[in-house]
Amino acid sequence: MGVPPGEITQLLVKAKNGDRKAESELVPLVYDELRRLARRYMRHERPDHTLQATALVHEAYLKLIDQRESWQNRAHFFGVAAQVMRRFLVDHARAKLAQKRGGSREEISLDAALAFSPAQSDQFLALDEALERLSRLDPRQGRIVELKFFGGLTDEEVAEVLAISIRTVKRDWSVARAWLFRELHR
């Protein structure tokens, strides 16, 4: 991204305050990064699937702008974007499972959970449920997983968003991954 983070932060603040011009300037600056996040979620999806990265980006952007949250900075915005995309995909997976009758769950690896497809909806939901349990036990670890794994943020960006040290991010990430691995293989 060649855009200075400060510029995005300024536009986010103006958009939050209802500045339509800032909103229209913001879209091209954040769109590519939002597409990258969406492609990360959808990279293993079959080409003819009804849910596409573009729809995920548009859904996330509309929710983000509607929230009018006090964005701390660019990393905070993209962290929340990752959370919004995750929620949208979880809702989509639940809807797909509701269309099926029953269905059993099987073990998955943490990395395999990103390979989302209707056939893997139950696996995606298992990961989501494990992440929710982790977040209840340790909210910071849950947020770190969400920002790094789902949001694709670097350790430095996660540290900035959460106002913690990079060392703490690395330690919590390691513990959280081990905990999730154990939960997903129960």
Summary of the structure (lengths in Angstrom):
residues: 186
radius of gyration: 16.9
end to end distance: 40.2
largest distance: 51.1
contacts: 560
relative contact order: 0.11
helix: 75%
strand: 0%
